[in-house]
Amino acid sequence: MGEKGGEFMKQHPIIDGEVRESKNGLALVVGIWQDKDGQIRITSKDKFITSVNNKEGSVRCHENLYNHLKSLLVEHGKWENKLEIRMNNPLFKGLFITKGVLFIFEKSNYK
């Protein structure tokens, strides 16, 4: 899109469910989030829902797209590392991370 198209996009944000056409493409609102298995879900209202991951051999594997979307989620505070998710589980209360080092305490030593 040229400058005129860019100005229009800034003045008139795309609303959920809208599909805006340009000369050779489309613009639409897309939602992304991390699911409980670490995949990234991608959806557009009433259009589609799908997922992408970085697991080699998976039909949903697309490492480049996954990394770009993950970076966006991290940048906006919407990404949880799996280890962090495990640490919130009472079964893993003996875990502690500092400066990239993982410490594991026995239950009797943990307060």
C-alpha positions, 0 to 999 in steps of 0.5 A: 500500500502506498502512503495514501493507504497508510494514512487511511489505516491510521485514521480509520482502524480496522474493526473486529470482523472487518476485512479491508482490501488493498491492491493485492492483499487484505487487512483484518483483525487477528487475535493470538494467544499462547495455549496451555501446551505452548502452541500459539492460537490464531483467530479472526472473528467468524473467519478462522481459528488455527494454531502454529508451533515450533515442534519439528515433525508437527503439521502445525510447525512453522518455526519462523512464524511461531517465533515472530508471534511469540516475540509479539506476545512476549513484548506485550507481557502475554507469554508464560514460559513453561517452567514458569507455568510449572512453578505456579503449580503446588507440586513444583514449589521446591523450584527457584530460579535466579540469574538463570540458575535453577535450584531444587529444594527438598520439601523439608527445606522449603518454606 
